[in-house]
Structures are given as C-alpha cells and as structure tokens.
C-alpha cells in the first residue's frame, strides 16, 4: 500500500494505492474514522481507469472492478478522498499519523 497526503489551505486530500488480487467484482474500502460530515468527495480508479464509487451508511466506499473473470487477476486500485481539514481535531490527525507509522 502507498499513501500520499496533500494539505492545501483548509482542504486535505489523501490518495491510497494498493494491488488487489481477486476474481470478485464487488469491493469495499473502509476509510479512516473521520467525522463523516467532513468528507468532501471520494474517487476510485482501477487499473488507471476511474470507476463509479458510492458510500454506504457506514461511510465505506463501494466499487466494482469491470470485466472480472473467474480467474484471479491482479489490479491496481487507487482511492482518493478529500475532507475539510478545519473541522478535524489535532488529536484525529495525530491518530492517523500514528496508524500510518
């Protein structure tokens, strides 16, 4: 997994990239435990192509891998999410840094 974070003004954007080996089409990604009201947007790409992503009631990101067969294949998945940095506490930011280290 590779995580990149941008801080610009009052906005924070994280980009997470990982390799997924699967023959399943439907997938779920759990975002860090931010206040759900602060998340401004989520985007997902599979093998460098944007795919539709939705969020469920728990805030998890749901997406499908197009053209999946019964054979286990390797895919590169990228997840971007933006949040309003001002609404988060320093404690939450420190918790994320601790989890990543």
N, C-alpha and C positions, 0 to 999 in steps of 0.2 A: 504494500500500500504506500502511496505517496500523497502527502497532504501539503497544500500551499495555501497561505493566508495573505490577503491584501487588506490593509487598513487605509481608508481614504475618507477624510472628513468624518462624518457620522456613520459611515457605512463600512461594514466588514463583509468580505466575500471569501469563502473557503472553497477550495477545489480538491477533491479526493479522487485519486486514480488507483484502480486495482485490476488485477487479472482474475477472471472468473472462469472456471472450467465447469461446464454444465451441459445437460441436454434438456433442461427445463426452460420454458419460455417466460414464465411469470416470476418476478423477483421483488424483494422488499429490502429497503435500506433504512436503518434506524439512524436518524440524525442525533447529534449531541443534545443533551437535555436543556435546550434554550427555552425561554418563555415563548410558547407557540405564536403569540401575537406579534413578536418581533421579526419573524422570518418574512422577508420581502419577496422571495421567489426561489424556486428550485428548478434546475435544469439537469437533464441526463443525456449522455451520449454513449452509444455502444459501437465499438469499432470505428470511432471517429465520425459517427452519424448521429445527429440529435434524434431522440425518440420521445414520445409523449410520456409524461410523468404526472402522476397525481399524488395527493397526500390523503391518508385515511384519517379517522378520528383521533388516532394516537399521534399523528404527525409523521408517521413513517412514509417513505417515498415508495410508490409502487410503479413498476415499469415492466415492459415486455421486451424480450430480445427477438427481433424479427427473423424469420426464416430458420428457426431452430429445427434440427432433425433429431432422430433418436440417438445419434452418435454424440458422445461427449466431445465438445469443442471448447477451445479457449477463446475468450472475448476480453477486450479491454473496456472497462466501464469507468466513465467519468461522471462525477456528481458535483454540481456547483450549487451553493446556496448563499443567499445574501441575507443579512439581518441588520437591523438598526442598532448600531454599536452603543448609542447613548442610553438605550433602555436597559442594557445589561449591567450587572454589578461587577466590580473588580473581582469579587470572590468567584463569580462564574467564569470569568476569563482566566483566572489563576487555576481553577479546576480543570479547564480544557488544556491548558499548558501542561499541567501535571499528568493528565491522562496521555498526552502525546509523547511525553519524555520517558 
